[in-house]
Amino acid sequence: MKDTFKHKGMRQQLVDTIKKKGIKDERVLGAIGKIPRHLFMDSGFIDHAYVDKAFPIAADQTISQPYTVAFQTELMQVKPGDKVLEIGTGSGYQCAVLVELGAKVFSIERQQELFKKTSKFLPKIGYRAKKLIFGDGYKGLADEAPFDSIIVTAGAPFVPKPLLSQLKVGGRLVIPVGDSVQTMTLYLRKGEKEFEKHEFGEFRFVPLLEDKN
Ligand code: SAH
């Protein structure tokens, strides 16, 4: 599990690429520039780690495209110490970005194989989530609510109500909504019952799945 000078150089090029595509937040760019993405993929695929593309990981899932990770993270406006919830731990890459930004991260994954693999892997490379959970993201995590922000990293056919209700007032939910293509959507909780919705461009995610298997 090495991170070499060559990897760092490739990573800097990736940062330049996503900057050109419109990512501005320096802290987000800094996190992408720092995290060894190649370690989140099987070792045979190192050449794919620093191109701006999604890539298959275990259990038919994908590690999201770096631009998409940066885009969603930018919308979350994470501050150090924020309590955040991620739905879809997958490889743990997005989780690492959030940890790097100083967030206390809770992340839920419904595939046991990925949950186990990522639970072992993240601490090994020094990224500690507050808690990784094997469970159903549609329900959110009522025990730990409310959250400063919530990110969904799979395509949701609809917005799960628990996720909206588990936001702090002033909190942000970033969720790609749609079936085959998703619209990146930001919900701002303005009051107990008041939400503001903003839509961004189209993205493609693996589906947020309901009940297991
Ligand atoms: N954030 C991940 C991207 C993973 S892809 C990364 O950085 O690598 C989306 C993930 O969502 C997959 O791992 C998939 O198993 C998971 N997922 C799908 N439906 C889910 C659900 N209902 N609850 C929790 N996780 C879910």
Boltz pocket constraint, residues with backbone or C-beta under 6 A from the ligand:
constraints:
  - pocket:
      binder: B
      contacts: [[A, 59], [A, 61], [A, 62], [A, 63], [A, 64], [A, 87], [A, 88], [A, 89], [A, 90], [A, 91], [A, 92], [A, 93], [A, 94], [A, 95], [A, 108], [A, 109], [A, 110], [A, 111], [A, 114], [A, 135], [A, 136], [A, 137], [A, 138], [A, 153], [A, 154], [A, 206], [A, 207], [A, 208], [A, 209], [A, 210]]
      max_distance: 6.0
